[in-house]
Amino acid sequence: MILESVFGLSLVLNVSLESQIPTAGRGIAWGQPSVIERQAELLPAIARATDCILRRIADDPRYSAALRPGEINDLIANSLRGCARPLRALIDTYDRMYGPGSGEAFLLGPFLDVLPSAVVHQVKARRSSQ
């Protein structure tokens, strides 16, 4: 179900992190988690936030498979307030891994870029399995 979306988002996450990975000449600082360790901590937070948004949109009577991209973005925006806790946990986890302010940048950048297509795909899958 949500695994495909989380996997897709993890690919985006890898690309967004490449610029933050030290080059071979500089090495990795001692005690700093690897990309794999960071992903292991971030993916559950991403999954919880995405799942919360998916549940809210799937339960919204305005949702239909024929929505245009702008309309799905409105539903996502309306669901964000109700998912404040998992979104805050995602931001805090990201900030802890990459520094203050990076979590909000991730949420407003790569996370929200991938979210509309993930929502459409996952809500359709949930409805067809019911």
Phi and psi in radians as a Rosetta constraint file:
Dihedral C 1 N 2 CA 2 C 2 CIRCULARHARMONIC -1.398 0.35
Dihedral N 2 CA 2 C 2 N 3 CIRCULARHARMONIC -0.234 0.35
Dihedral C 2 N 3 CA 3 C 3 CIRCULARHARMONIC -1.016 0.35
Dihedral N 3 CA 3 C 3 N 4 CIRCULARHARMONIC -0.708 0.35
Dihedral C 3 N 4 CA 4 C 4 CIRCULARHARMONIC -1.091 0.35
Dihedral N 4 CA 4 C 4 N 5 CIRCULARHARMONIC -0.743 0.35
Dihedral C 4 N 5 CA 5 C 5 CIRCULARHARMONIC -1.161 0.35
Dihedral N 5 CA 5 C 5 N 6 CIRCULARHARMONIC -0.729 0.35
Dihedral C 5 N 6 CA 6 C 6 CIRCULARHARMONIC -1.142 0.35
Dihedral N 6 CA 6 C 6 N 7 CIRCULARHARMONIC -0.698 0.35
Dihedral C 6 N 7 CA 7 C 7 CIRCULARHARMONIC -1.086 0.35
Dihedral N 7 CA 7 C 7 N 8 CIRCULARHARMONIC -0.803 0.35
Dihedral C 7 N 8 CA 8 C 8 CIRCULARHARMONIC -1.056 0.35
Dihedral N 8 CA 8 C 8 N 9 CIRCULARHARMONIC -0.742 0.35
Dihedral C 8 N 9 CA 9 C 9 CIRCULARHARMONIC -1.167 0.35
Dihedral N 9 CA 9 C 9 N 10 CIRCULARHARMONIC -0.566 0.35
Dihedral C 9 N 10 CA 10 C 10 CIRCULARHARMONIC -1.153 0.35
Dihedral N 10 CA 10 C 10 N 11 CIRCULARHARMONIC -0.566 0.35
Dihedral C 10 N 11 CA 11 C 11 CIRCULARHARMONIC -1.155 0.35
Dihedral N 11 CA 11 C 11 N 12 CIRCULARHARMONIC -0.734 0.35
Dihedral C 11 N 12 CA 12 C 12 CIRCULARHARMONIC -1.108 0.35
Dihedral N 12 CA 12 C 12 N 13 CIRCULARHARMONIC -0.704 0.35
Dihedral C 12 N 13 CA 13 C 13 CIRCULARHARMONIC -1.058 0.35
Dihedral N 13 CA 13 C 13 N 14 CIRCULARHARMONIC -0.755 0.35
Dihedral C 13 N 14 CA 14 C 14 CIRCULARHARMONIC -1.030 0.35
Dihedral N 14 CA 14 C 14 N 15 CIRCULARHARMONIC -0.781 0.35
Dihedral C 14 N 15 CA 15 C 15 CIRCULARHARMONIC -1.128 0.35
Dihedral N 15 CA 15 C 15 N 16 CIRCULARHARMONIC -0.720 0.35
Dihedral C 15 N 16 CA 16 C 16 CIRCULARHARMONIC -1.220 0.35
Dihedral N 16 CA 16 C 16 N 17 CIRCULARHARMONIC -0.385 0.35
Dihedral C 16 N 17 CA 17 C 17 CIRCULARHARMONIC -1.547 0.35
Dihedral N 17 CA 17 C 17 N 18 CIRCULARHARMONIC -0.310 0.35
Dihedral C 17 N 18 CA 18 C 18 CIRCULARHARMONIC -0.977 0.35
Dihedral N 18 CA 18 C 18 N 19 CIRCULARHARMONIC -0.604 0.35
Dihedral C 18 N 19 CA 19 C 19 CIRCULARHARMONIC -1.267 0.35
Dihedral N 19 CA 19 C 19 N 20 CIRCULARHARMONIC -0.267 0.35
Dihedral C 19 N 20 CA 20 C 20 CIRCULARHARMONIC -1.713 0.35
Dihedral N 20 CA 20 C 20 N 21 CIRCULARHARMONIC -0.094 0.35
Dihedral C 20 N 21 CA 21 C 21 CIRCULARHARMONIC -1.473 0.35
Dihedral N 21 CA 21 C 21 N 22 CIRCULARHARMONIC 2.271 0.35
Dihedral C 21 N 22 CA 22 C 22 CIRCULARHARMONIC -1.082 0.35
Dihedral N 22 CA 22 C 22 N 23 CIRCULARHARMONIC 2.610 0.35
Dihedral C 22 N 23 CA 23 C 23 CIRCULARHARMONIC -1.318 0.35
Dihedral N 23 CA 23 C 23 N 24 CIRCULARHARMONIC 2.906 0.35
Dihedral C 23 N 24 CA 24 C 24 CIRCULARHARMONIC -1.058 0.35
Dihedral N 24 CA 24 C 24 N 25 CIRCULARHARMONIC -0.565 0.35
Dihedral C 24 N 25 CA 25 C 25 CIRCULARHARMONIC -1.184 0.35
Dihedral N 25 CA 25 C 25 N 26 CIRCULARHARMONIC -0.534 0.35
Dihedral C 25 N 26 CA 26 C 26 CIRCULARHARMONIC -1.612 0.35
Dihedral N 26 CA 26 C 26 N 27 CIRCULARHARMONIC -0.457 0.35
Dihedral C 26 N 27 CA 27 C 27 CIRCULARHARMONIC 1.327 0.35
Dihedral N 27 CA 27 C 27 N 28 CIRCULARHARMONIC 3.020 0.35
Dihedral C 27 N 28 CA 28 C 28 CIRCULARHARMONIC -1.796 0.35
Dihedral N 28 CA 28 C 28 N 29 CIRCULARHARMONIC 2.324 0.35
Dihedral C 28 N 29 CA 29 C 29 CIRCULARHARMONIC -1.107 0.35
Dihedral N 29 CA 29 C 29 N 30 CIRCULARHARMONIC 2.531 0.35
Dihedral C 29 N 30 CA 30 C 30 CIRCULARHARMONIC -1.076 0.35
Dihedral N 30 CA 30 C 30 N 31 CIRCULARHARMONIC 2.434 0.35
Dihedral C 30 N 31 CA 31 C 31 CIRCULARHARMONIC 1.408 0.35
Dihedral N 31 CA 31 C 31 N 32 CIRCULARHARMONIC -0.073 0.35
Dihedral C 31 N 32 CA 32 C 32 CIRCULARHARMONIC -1.513 0.35
Dihedral N 32 CA 32 C 32 N 33 CIRCULARHARMONIC 2.269 0.35
Dihedral C 32 N 33 CA 33 C 33 CIRCULARHARMONIC -1.157 0.35
Dihedral N 33 CA 33 C 33 N 34 CIRCULARHARMONIC 2.587 0.35
Dihedral C 33 N 34 CA 34 C 34 CIRCULARHARMONIC -1.313 0.35
Dihedral N 34 CA 34 C 34 N 35 CIRCULARHARMONIC 2.986 0.35
Dihedral C 34 N 35 CA 35 C 35 CIRCULARHARMONIC -1.061 0.35
Dihedral N 35 CA 35 C 35 N 36 CIRCULARHARMONIC -0.691 0.35
Dihedral C 35 N 36 CA 36 C 36 CIRCULARHARMONIC -1.128 0.35
Dihedral N 36 CA 36 C 36 N 37 CIRCULARHARMONIC -0.748 0.35
Dihedral C 36 N 37 CA 37 C 37 CIRCULARHARMONIC -1.137 0.35
Dihedral N 37 CA 37 C 37 N 38 CIRCULARHARMONIC -0.674 0.35
Dihedral C 37 N 38 CA 38 C 38 CIRCULARHARMONIC -1.140 0.35
Dihedral N 38 CA 38 C 38 N 39 CIRCULARHARMONIC -0.768 0.35
Dihedral C 38 N 39 CA 39 C 39 CIRCULARHARMONIC -1.072 0.35
Dihedral N 39 CA 39 C 39 N 40 CIRCULARHARMONIC -0.714 0.35
Dihedral C 39 N 40 CA 40 C 40 CIRCULARHARMONIC -1.056 0.35
Dihedral N 40 CA 40 C 40 N 41 CIRCULARHARMONIC -0.564 0.35
Dihedral C 40 N 41 CA 41 C 41 CIRCULARHARMONIC -1.464 0.35
Dihedral N 41 CA 41 C 41 N 42 CIRCULARHARMONIC -0.603 0.35
Dihedral C 41 N 42 CA 42 C 42 CIRCULARHARMONIC -1.389 0.35
Dihedral N 42 CA 42 C 42 N 43 CIRCULARHARMONIC -0.650 0.35
Dihedral C 42 N 43 CA 43 C 43 CIRCULARHARMONIC -1.022 0.35
Dihedral N 43 CA 43 C 43 N 44 CIRCULARHARMONIC -0.726 0.35
Dihedral C 43 N 44 CA 44 C 44 CIRCULARHARMONIC -1.100 0.35
Dihedral N 44 CA 44 C 44 N 45 CIRCULARHARMONIC -0.643 0.35
Dihedral C 44 N 45 CA 45 C 45 CIRCULARHARMONIC -1.169 0.35
Dihedral N 45 CA 45 C 45 N 46 CIRCULARHARMONIC -0.711 0.35
Dihedral C 45 N 46 CA 46 C 46 CIRCULARHARMONIC -1.108 0.35
Dihedral N 46 CA 46 C 46 N 47 CIRCULARHARMONIC -0.759 0.35
Dihedral C 46 N 47 CA 47 C 47 CIRCULARHARMONIC -1.100 0.35
Dihedral N 47 CA 47 C 47 N 48 CIRCULARHARMONIC -0.751 0.35
Dihedral C 47 N 48 CA 48 C 48 CIRCULARHARMONIC -1.123 0.35
Dihedral N 48 CA 48 C 48 N 49 CIRCULARHARMONIC -0.757 0.35
Dihedral C 48 N 49 CA 49 C 49 CIRCULARHARMONIC -1.140 0.35
Dihedral N 49 CA 49 C 49 N 50 CIRCULARHARMONIC -0.793 0.35
Dihedral C 49 N 50 CA 50 C 50 CIRCULARHARMONIC -1.115 0.35
Dihedral N 50 CA 50 C 50 N 51 CIRCULARHARMONIC -0.757 0.35
Dihedral C 50 N 51 CA 51 C 51 CIRCULARHARMONIC -1.092 0.35
Dihedral N 51 CA 51 C 51 N 52 CIRCULARHARMONIC -0.702 0.35
Dihedral C 51 N 52 CA 52 C 52 CIRCULARHARMONIC -1.054 0.35
Dihedral N 52 CA 52 C 52 N 53 CIRCULARHARMONIC -0.814 0.35
Dihedral C 52 N 53 CA 53 C 53 CIRCULARHARMONIC -1.116 0.35
Dihedral N 53 CA 53 C 53 N 54 CIRCULARHARMONIC -0.745 0.35
Dihedral C 53 N 54 CA 54 C 54 CIRCULARHARMONIC -1.051 0.35
Dihedral N 54 CA 54 C 54 N 55 CIRCULARHARMONIC -0.785 0.35
Dihedral C 54 N 55 CA 55 C 55 CIRCULARHARMONIC -1.071 0.35
Dihedral N 55 CA 55 C 55 N 56 CIRCULARHARMONIC -0.756 0.35
Dihedral C 55 N 56 CA 56 C 56 CIRCULARHARMONIC -1.131 0.35
Dihedral N 56 CA 56 C 56 N 57 CIRCULARHARMONIC -0.726 0.35
Dihedral C 56 N 57 CA 57 C 57 CIRCULARHARMONIC -1.240 0.35
Dihedral N 57 CA 57 C 57 N 58 CIRCULARHARMONIC -0.722 0.35
Dihedral C 57 N 58 CA 58 C 58 CIRCULARHARMONIC -1.077 0.35
Dihedral N 58 CA 58 C 58 N 59 CIRCULARHARMONIC -0.554 0.35
Dihedral C 58 N 59 CA 59 C 59 CIRCULARHARMONIC -1.478 0.35
Dihedral N 59 CA 59 C 59 N 60 CIRCULARHARMONIC -0.163 0.35
Dihedral C 59 N 60 CA 60 C 60 CIRCULARHARMONIC -1.369 0.35
Dihedral N 60 CA 60 C 60 N 61 CIRCULARHARMONIC 2.160 0.35
Dihedral C 60 N 61 CA 61 C 61 CIRCULARHARMONIC -1.139 0.35
Dihedral N 61 CA 61 C 61 N 62 CIRCULARHARMONIC -0.296 0.35
Dihedral C 61 N 62 CA 62 C 62 CIRCULARHARMONIC -1.348 0.35
Dihedral N 62 CA 62 C 62 N 63 CIRCULARHARMONIC -0.235 0.35
Dihedral C 62 N 63 CA 63 C 63 CIRCULARHARMONIC -1.328 0.35
Dihedral N 63 CA 63 C 63 N 64 CIRCULARHARMONIC 2.332 0.35
Dihedral C 63 N 64 CA 64 C 64 CIRCULARHARMONIC -2.562 0.35
Dihedral N 64 CA 64 C 64 N 65 CIRCULARHARMONIC 2.799 0.35
Dihedral C 64 N 65 CA 65 C 65 CIRCULARHARMONIC -1.158 0.35
Dihedral N 65 CA 65 C 65 N 66 CIRCULARHARMONIC -0.282 0.35
Dihedral C 65 N 66 CA 66 C 66 CIRCULARHARMONIC -1.626 0.35
Dihedral N 66 CA 66 C 66 N 67 CIRCULARHARMONIC 0.203 0.35
Dihedral C 66 N 67 CA 67 C 67 CIRCULARHARMONIC -1.131 0.35
Dihedral N 67 CA 67 C 67 N 68 CIRCULARHARMONIC 2.499 0.35
Dihedral C 67 N 68 CA 68 C 68 CIRCULARHARMONIC -1.428 0.35
Dihedral N 68 CA 68 C 68 N 69 CIRCULARHARMONIC 2.810 0.35
Dihedral C 68 N 69 CA 69 C 69 CIRCULARHARMONIC -0.936 0.35
Dihedral N 69 CA 69 C 69 N 70 CIRCULARHARMONIC -0.717 0.35
Dihedral C 69 N 70 CA 70 C 70 CIRCULARHARMONIC -1.111 0.35
Dihedral N 70 CA 70 C 70 N 71 CIRCULARHARMONIC -0.607 0.35
Dihedral C 70 N 71 CA 71 C 71 CIRCULARHARMONIC -1.247 0.35
Dihedral N 71 CA 71 C 71 N 72 CIRCULARHARMONIC -0.676 0.35
Dihedral C 71 N 72 CA 72 C 72 CIRCULARHARMONIC -1.168 0.35
Dihedral N 72 CA 72 C 72 N 73 CIRCULARHARMONIC -0.596 0.35
Dihedral C 72 N 73 CA 73 C 73 CIRCULARHARMONIC -1.122 0.35
Dihedral N 73 CA 73 C 73 N 74 CIRCULARHARMONIC -0.638 0.35
Dihedral C 73 N 74 CA 74 C 74 CIRCULARHARMONIC -1.119 0.35
Dihedral N 74 CA 74 C 74 N 75 CIRCULARHARMONIC -0.736 0.35
Dihedral C 74 N 75 CA 75 C 75 CIRCULARHARMONIC -1.124 0.35
Dihedral N 75 CA 75 C 75 N 76 CIRCULARHARMONIC -0.689 0.35
Dihedral C 75 N 76 CA 76 C 76 CIRCULARHARMONIC -1.099 0.35
Dihedral N 76 CA 76 C 76 N 77 CIRCULARHARMONIC -0.818 0.35
Dihedral C 76 N 77 CA 77 C 77 CIRCULARHARMONIC -1.047 0.35
Dihedral N 77 CA 77 C 77 N 78 CIRCULARHARMONIC -0.702 0.35
Dihedral C 77 N 78 CA 78 C 78 CIRCULARHARMONIC -1.187 0.35
Dihedral N 78 CA 78 C 78 N 79 CIRCULARHARMONIC -0.477 0.35
Dihedral C 78 N 79 CA 79 C 79 CIRCULARHARMONIC -1.446 0.35
Dihedral N 79 CA 79 C 79 N 80 CIRCULARHARMONIC -0.306 0.35
Dihedral C 79 N 80 CA 80 C 80 CIRCULARHARMONIC -1.089 0.35
Dihedral N 80 CA 80 C 80 N 81 CIRCULARHARMONIC -0.705 0.35
Dihedral C 80 N 81 CA 81 C 81 CIRCULARHARMONIC -1.076 0.35
Dihedral N 81 CA 81 C 81 N 82 CIRCULARHARMONIC -0.718 0.35
Dihedral C 81 N 82 CA 82 C 82 CIRCULARHARMONIC -1.244 0.35
Dihedral N 82 CA 82 C 82 N 83 CIRCULARHARMONIC -0.239 0.35
Dihedral C 82 N 83 CA 83 C 83 CIRCULARHARMONIC -1.944 0.35
Dihedral N 83 CA 83 C 83 N 84 CIRCULARHARMONIC 0.486 0.35
Dihedral C 83 N 84 CA 84 C 84 CIRCULARHARMONIC -1.039 0.35
Dihedral N 84 CA 84 C 84 N 85 CIRCULARHARMONIC -0.716 0.35
Dihedral C 84 N 85 CA 85 C 85 CIRCULARHARMONIC -1.120 0.35
Dihedral N 85 CA 85 C 85 N 86 CIRCULARHARMONIC -0.920 0.35
Dihedral C 85 N 86 CA 86 C 86 CIRCULARHARMONIC -1.147 0.35
Dihedral N 86 CA 86 C 86 N 87 CIRCULARHARMONIC -0.557 0.35
Dihedral C 86 N 87 CA 87 C 87 CIRCULARHARMONIC -1.189 0.35
Dihedral N 87 CA 87 C 87 N 88 CIRCULARHARMONIC -0.714 0.35
Dihedral C 87 N 88 CA 88 C 88 CIRCULARHARMONIC -1.115 0.35
Dihedral N 88 CA 88 C 88 N 89 CIRCULARHARMONIC -0.696 0.35
Dihedral C 88 N 89 CA 89 C 89 CIRCULARHARMONIC -1.119 0.35
Dihedral N 89 CA 89 C 89 N 90 CIRCULARHARMONIC -0.671 0.35
Dihedral C 89 N 90 CA 90 C 90 CIRCULARHARMONIC -1.111 0.35
Dihedral N 90 CA 90 C 90 N 91 CIRCULARHARMONIC -0.830 0.35
Dihedral C 90 N 91 CA 91 C 91 CIRCULARHARMONIC -1.057 0.35
Dihedral N 91 CA 91 C 91 N 92 CIRCULARHARMONIC -0.808 0.35
Dihedral C 91 N 92 CA 92 C 92 CIRCULARHARMONIC -1.103 0.35
Dihedral N 92 CA 92 C 92 N 93 CIRCULARHARMONIC -0.722 0.35
Dihedral C 92 N 93 CA 93 C 93 CIRCULARHARMONIC -1.104 0.35
Dihedral N 93 CA 93 C 93 N 94 CIRCULARHARMONIC -0.782 0.35
Dihedral C 93 N 94 CA 94 C 94 CIRCULARHARMONIC -1.119 0.35
Dihedral N 94 CA 94 C 94 N 95 CIRCULARHARMONIC -0.752 0.35
Dihedral C 94 N 95 CA 95 C 95 CIRCULARHARMONIC -1.037 0.35
Dihedral N 95 CA 95 C 95 N 96 CIRCULARHARMONIC -0.711 0.35
Dihedral C 95 N 96 CA 96 C 96 CIRCULARHARMONIC -1.127 0.35
Dihedral N 96 CA 96 C 96 N 97 CIRCULARHARMONIC -0.620 0.35
Dihedral C 96 N 97 CA 97 C 97 CIRCULARHARMONIC -1.384 0.35
Dihedral N 97 CA 97 C 97 N 98 CIRCULARHARMONIC -0.671 0.35
Dihedral C 97 N 98 CA 98 C 98 CIRCULARHARMONIC -2.150 0.35
Dihedral N 98 CA 98 C 98 N 99 CIRCULARHARMONIC -0.002 0.35
Dihedral C 98 N 99 CA 99 C 99 CIRCULARHARMONIC 1.906 0.35
Dihedral N 99 CA 99 C 99 N 100 CIRCULARHARMONIC 2.744 0.35
Dihedral C 99 N 100 CA 100 C 100 CIRCULARHARMONIC -0.998 0.35
Dihedral N 100 CA 100 C 100 N 101 CIRCULARHARMONIC 2.369 0.35
Dihedral C 100 N 101 CA 101 C 101 CIRCULARHARMONIC 1.576 0.35
Dihedral N 101 CA 101 C 101 N 102 CIRCULARHARMONIC -0.323 0.35
Dihedral C 101 N 102 CA 102 C 102 CIRCULARHARMONIC -1.256 0.35
Dihedral N 102 CA 102 C 102 N 103 CIRCULARHARMONIC -0.515 0.35
Dihedral C 102 N 103 CA 103 C 103 CIRCULARHARMONIC -1.156 0.35
Dihedral N 103 CA 103 C 103 N 104 CIRCULARHARMONIC -0.763 0.35
Dihedral C 103 N 104 CA 104 C 104 CIRCULARHARMONIC -1.158 0.35
Dihedral N 104 CA 104 C 104 N 105 CIRCULARHARMONIC -0.687 0.35
Dihedral C 104 N 105 CA 105 C 105 CIRCULARHARMONIC -1.100 0.35
Dihedral N 105 CA 105 C 105 N 106 CIRCULARHARMONIC -0.699 0.35
Dihedral C 105 N 106 CA 106 C 106 CIRCULARHARMONIC -1.137 0.35
Dihedral N 106 CA 106 C 106 N 107 CIRCULARHARMONIC -0.797 0.35
Dihedral C 106 N 107 CA 107 C 107 CIRCULARHARMONIC -1.065 0.35
Dihedral N 107 CA 107 C 107 N 108 CIRCULARHARMONIC -0.810 0.35
Dihedral C 107 N 108 CA 108 C 108 CIRCULARHARMONIC -1.386 0.35
Dihedral N 108 CA 108 C 108 N 109 CIRCULARHARMONIC -0.237 0.35
Dihedral C 108 N 109 CA 109 C 109 CIRCULARHARMONIC -1.825 0.35
Dihedral N 109 CA 109 C 109 N 110 CIRCULARHARMONIC -1.775 0.35
Dihedral C 109 N 110 CA 110 C 110 CIRCULARHARMONIC -0.995 0.35
Dihedral N 110 CA 110 C 110 N 111 CIRCULARHARMONIC -0.696 0.35
Dihedral C 110 N 111 CA 111 C 111 CIRCULARHARMONIC -1.081 0.35
Dihedral N 111 CA 111 C 111 N 112 CIRCULARHARMONIC -0.913 0.35
Dihedral C 111 N 112 CA 112 C 112 CIRCULARHARMONIC -1.255 0.35
Dihedral N 112 CA 112 C 112 N 113 CIRCULARHARMONIC -0.402 0.35
Dihedral C 112 N 113 CA 113 C 113 CIRCULARHARMONIC -1.149 0.35
Dihedral N 113 CA 113 C 113 N 114 CIRCULARHARMONIC -0.682 0.35
Dihedral C 113 N 114 CA 114 C 114 CIRCULARHARMONIC -1.538 0.35
Dihedral N 114 CA 114 C 114 N 115 CIRCULARHARMONIC -0.425 0.35
Dihedral C 114 N 115 CA 115 C 115 CIRCULARHARMONIC -1.000 0.35
Dihedral N 115 CA 115 C 115 N 116 CIRCULARHARMONIC -0.797 0.35
Dihedral C 115 N 116 CA 116 C 116 CIRCULARHARMONIC -0.997 0.35
Dihedral N 116 CA 116 C 116 N 117 CIRCULARHARMONIC -0.800 0.35
Dihedral C 116 N 117 CA 117 C 117 CIRCULARHARMONIC -1.199 0.35
Dihedral N 117 CA 117 C 117 N 118 CIRCULARHARMONIC -0.626 0.35
Dihedral C 117 N 118 CA 118 C 118 CIRCULARHARMONIC -1.124 0.35
Dihedral N 118 CA 118 C 118 N 119 CIRCULARHARMONIC -0.713 0.35
Dihedral C 118 N 119 CA 119 C 119 CIRCULARHARMONIC -1.110 0.35
Dihedral N 119 CA 119 C 119 N 120 CIRCULARHARMONIC -0.847 0.35
Dihedral C 119 N 120 CA 120 C 120 CIRCULARHARMONIC -1.031 0.35
Dihedral N 120 CA 120 C 120 N 121 CIRCULARHARMONIC -0.834 0.35
Dihedral C 120 N 121 CA 121 C 121 CIRCULARHARMONIC -1.097 0.35
Dihedral N 121 CA 121 C 121 N 122 CIRCULARHARMONIC -0.837 0.35
Dihedral C 121 N 122 CA 122 C 122 CIRCULARHARMONIC -1.247 0.35
Dihedral N 122 CA 122 C 122 N 123 CIRCULARHARMONIC -0.690 0.35
Dihedral C 122 N 123 CA 123 C 123 CIRCULARHARMONIC -1.153 0.35
Dihedral N 123 CA 123 C 123 N 124 CIRCULARHARMONIC -0.697 0.35
Dihedral C 123 N 124 CA 124 C 124 CIRCULARHARMONIC -1.051 0.35
Dihedral N 124 CA 124 C 124 N 125 CIRCULARHARMONIC -0.765 0.35
Dihedral C 124 N 125 CA 125 C 125 CIRCULARHARMONIC -1.109 0.35
Dihedral N 125 CA 125 C 125 N 126 CIRCULARHARMONIC -0.716 0.35
Dihedral C 125 N 126 CA 126 C 126 CIRCULARHARMONIC -1.146 0.35
Dihedral N 126 CA 126 C 126 N 127 CIRCULARHARMONIC -0.726 0.35
Dihedral C 126 N 127 CA 127 C 127 CIRCULARHARMONIC -1.217 0.35
Dihedral N 127 CA 127 C 127 N 128 CIRCULARHARMONIC -0.621 0.35
Dihedral C 127 N 128 CA 128 C 128 CIRCULARHARMONIC -1.288 0.35
Dihedral N 128 CA 128 C 128 N 129 CIRCULARHARMONIC -0.423 0.35
Dihedral C 128 N 129 CA 129 C 129 CIRCULARHARMONIC -1.477 0.35
Dihedral N 129 CA 129 C 129 N 130 CIRCULARHARMONIC -0.162 0.35
